[in-house]
């Protein structure tokens, strides 16, 4: 539980940094993270308080809704970056296919209140692909001025590209980790892996927001 509070603190710090440096985020297309991070913090804080009050409560429906929203936000971010223009159609196609699968799954296959780790896995894959597209275009800029200008977006992407592949492993084996009660130092693996990687990712976000002010 202590690790979860550290994760929440890092998330809150990242949200506060985005708000504090908000005037400098717009030129890097990072303004979308301001409402997203604050709403995510409210969601996570509310969930942990609910779980503490009602230990058997299911949070599946919340994360089933959150994941598509997260994919949309990340797609919108990478779509808005000017030097990603050549890959915008691909970003839209990946997002569209993912959303169609999500809608079909919850309309036909399973109820939305049951957590679907496979859709989380697919969402993480879509976001990671968008991050890789950005990295490919960023390292092909061959323009020091542009590279410095988009350095905050690079740090955002570093956090994303490190977070999702690792967390996707826990998503892929979620049912097995739960069934076998896999733990390390008494902590459940399917919880500790996302929390540790979230701490790293949101630390990257915070540094990226700070860089927006510094670079200006």
C-alpha positions in Angstrom: 0.0 0.0 0.0 2.9 2.3 0.8 4.1 2.0 -2.8 0.7 2.9 -4.1 0.8 6.2 -2.1 4.2 7.0 -3.7 2.7 6.4 -7.1 -0.2 8.7 -6.2 2.3 11.4 -5.0 4.2 11.1 -8.3 1.0 11.4 -10.3 -0.1 14.4 -8.3 3.3 16.1 -8.7 3.2 15.5 -12.4 -0.3 17.0 -12.6 0.7 20.0 -10.5 3.8 20.5 -12.7 1.7 20.5 -15.8 -0.5 23.2 -14.4 2.3 25.3 -13.0 4.1 25.3 -16.4 0.9 25.4 -18.4 1.9 28.6 -20.3 4.9 26.8 -21.7 3.2 23.5 -22.6 1.1 24.6 -25.6 4.0 25.0 -28.1 4.9 21.4 -27.5 1.3 20.2 -27.8 1.4 19.0 -24.1 -1.6 21.0 -22.8 -3.8 17.9 -23.2 -2.0 16.4 -20.2 -3.2 19.0 -17.8 -6.9 17.9 -17.5 -5.9 14.2 -18.2 -3.5 14.0 -15.3 -5.7 15.7 -12.8 -8.7 13.6 -13.7 -6.5 10.5 -13.5 -5.3 11.5 -10.0 -8.9 12.0 -8.9 -9.8 8.6 -10.3 -6.9 6.7 -8.6 -7.4 8.5 -5.3 -11.2 7.7 -5.3 -10.5 4.1 -6.2 -8.0 3.5 -3.4 -10.4 5.1 -0.9 -13.2 2.9 -2.1 -11.1 -0.2 -1.9 -10.0 0.7 1.6 -13.7 1.2 2.6 -15.1 -1.8 0.6 -12.2 -4.3 0.0 -14.3 -6.6 -2.2 -15.4 -3.8 -4.6 -14.6 -4.4 -8.3 -12.7 -1.7 -10.1 -12.9 -3.4 -13.5 -15.4 -1.1 -15.1 -13.3 1.9 -14.2 -10.2 0.6 -15.9 -12.2 -0.7 -18.9 -13.4 2.8 -19.5 -10.1 4.5 -18.6 -8.0 2.5 -21.0 -9.7 3.6 -24.2 -9.7 7.3 -23.0 -6.0 7.0 -22.3 -5.4 5.6 -25.8 -7.4 8.5 -27.3 -5.5 11.1 -25.3 -2.1 9.7 -26.4 -3.2 9.3 -30.0 -4.3 13.0 -30.0 -1.0 14.1 -28.5 1.1 12.3 -31.1 -1.2 13.2 -33.9 -0.8 16.9 -33.0 3.0 16.9 -33.3 3.9 18.6 -36.7 6.7 16.3 -37.7 4.4 13.3 -37.2 2.2 14.5 -40.1 3.4 11.7 -42.4 2.1 9.1 -39.9 -1.2 10.7 -38.9 -3.3 8.3 -41.0 -1.6 5.3 -39.4 -2.3 6.8 -35.9 -6.0 7.2 -36.8 -6.2 3.7 -38.2 -4.7 2.1 -35.2 -6.9 4.1 -32.9 -10.0 3.3 -34.9 -9.3 -0.4 -35.0 -8.7 -0.5 -31.3 -11.9 1.4 -30.5 -14.0 -0.9 -32.7 -12.5 -4.0 -30.9 -13.3 -2.4 -27.5 -16.9 -1.6 -28.5 -17.4 -5.1 -30.0 -15.9 -6.8 -27.0 -18.2 -5.1 -24.4 -21.3 -5.1 -26.6 -21.0 -8.8 -27.6 -18.4 -10.8 -25.7 -18.2 -9.7 -22.1 -19.8 -7.2 -19.7 -17.9 -4.0 -19.2 -17.8 -4.4 -15.4 -15.4 -7.3 -15.8 -11.8 -6.2 -16.2 -10.4 -7.2 -19.6 -6.6 -7.5 -19.5 -6.4 -8.3 -23.2 -7.9 -4.9 -24.1 -5.4 -3.2 -21.8 -2.7 -5.2 -23.5 -4.0 -4.0 -26.9 -4.3 -0.4 -25.7 -0.7 -0.4 -24.4 0.5 -1.8 -27.8 -1.3 1.1 -29.7 0.2 3.7 -27.4 3.7 2.1 -27.6 3.5 2.1 -31.4 2.6 5.8 -31.4 5.6 6.5 -29.2 7.9 4.5 -31.5 6.6 6.5 -34.5 7.5 9.7 -32.6 11.0 8.4 -31.7 11.6 7.5 -35.4 10.6 10.9 -36.6 12.4 12.8 -33.8 15.8 11.2 -34.4 15.4 11.9 -38.1 14.9 15.7 -37.6 18.5 16.5 -38.2 17.8 20.0 -36.8 19.3 20.9 -33.4 16.9 23.7 -32.8 13.8 21.5 -33.4 15.4 18.7 -31.3 15.8 21.0 -28.4 12.3 22.4 -28.8 10.7 18.9 -28.8 13.0 17.5 -26.0 10.1 17.6 -23.5 8.0 15.5 -25.8 10.9 13.1 -26.0 10.9 12.7 -22.2 7.2 12.1 -22.3 7.8 9.3 -24.9 10.7 7.8 -22.9 8.3 7.3 -20.0 5.6 5.9 -22.2 7.8 3.5 -24.2 9.4 2.2 -21.0 6.1 1.9 -19.1 3.8 0.1 -21.5 6.0 -2.8 -22.7 6.9 -3.8 -19.2 3.3 -3.3 -17.8 2.0 -5.2 -20.8 3.8 -8.3 -19.5 1.8 -8.1 -16.3 -1.4 -7.6 -18.3 -0.6 -10.6 -20.5 -0.1 -12.9 -17.5 -2.6 -11.1 -15.3 -4.9 -14.1 -14.8 -2.0 -16.4 -14.1 -0.4 -13.9 -11.6 -3.8 -13.7 -9.8 -4.4 -17.5 -9.9 -1.0 -18.4 -8.5 -0.8 -15.4 -6.2 2.6 -14.4 -7.5 4.3 -12.1 -5.0 7.7 -10.6 -4.3 8.5 -9.4 -0.7 4.9 -10.0 0.1 3.7 -7.7 -2.7 1.4 -8.9 -5.5 3.3 -8.8 -8.8 0.3 -7.7 -10.9 0.1 -4.6 -8.7 3.7 -3.8 -8.0 4.9 -3.8 -11.6 2.4 -1.2 -12.8 3.0 0.9 -9.7 6.8 1.0 -10.1 6.6 1.7 -13.8 4.0 4.4 -13.2 6.4 6.1 -10.7 9.0 6.1 -13.4 6.7 7.3 -16.2 5.2 10.2 -14.2 8.6 11.3 -13.1 9.5 11.5 -16.7 6.3 13.6 -17.3 7.2 16.0 -14.5 10.7 16.5 -15.9 9.3 17.1 -19.3 7.0 19.8 -18.0 9.9 21.4 -16.2 11.9 21.3 -19.4 9.2 23.3 -21.2 9.9 26.2 -18.8 13.6 25.8 -18.9 13.8 25.7 -22.7 11.7 28.8 -23.0 
